[in-house]
């Protein structure tokens, strides 16, 4: 009950902030439990509104006993309330949502931040770079062909399953790293086996899989084995859902 009360209180407070900003002439583009995103239609006009957003902001804090932080972005790209890409004035990128949340480029190091979960991360990278820079996904895939960790699927079976088995009923590890494979003669398919012996597909996994559980630094044939068209199809489908067209 206490958590519900806090949730309702927060929603009421944010709704009040949305109303004040809207009535002052600001265009609201996103509102969720984390905060509000709005656009200033005329940022260079010193006499913009009867009440500027910073006045509304501090009045709201005093009224509700809550405190806000302000982020300013030069560009804002949004699929829906839970998926967006925002670009700071200095060019750094902030992402949120299951489509893009594995994109974290560190400009000063010229590299992507390492993740404990790199599952299908190349899709997130290609999606963000297409949205922000208009980069062709084919070029993104080509640039990262020597980084197999970005293309991996990590497939695992929980303790309620007997384990993971391949299409020939050979038992595999409980956690496996697989890649979309372009060569049917060396590909396989992994399944989760239920307690009753029934097989369950891994959702969204490639039909033709190449299993590689060794050190990825030793995966020398990745470029010859991986089916890059598989990843490209996923990226283009995601871009279509964002309403982005890349030539």
VENFENSUL-V127213 format. One line per field, one symbol per residue. phi: phi as a letter, one per 20 degrees, with the letter a starting at -180 (. if undefined). Layout:
phi = ???
This chain:
phi = .fffffffgffffffffgfffffeoeeedabbfercdbdefcfeefdecfcffffggffffffdmdcdddddcecbcbebfdcbccdfgenfddcboffcfeebedgfdmbeffcfdeglfgfffffffffedmffgffffffdfecgffdfdddcdfffdfqdcefemefdffccdccfdedgfdebbdcedffenfdcfefmeffdddebdefffeefegfeefeffffffffffffffemdddf
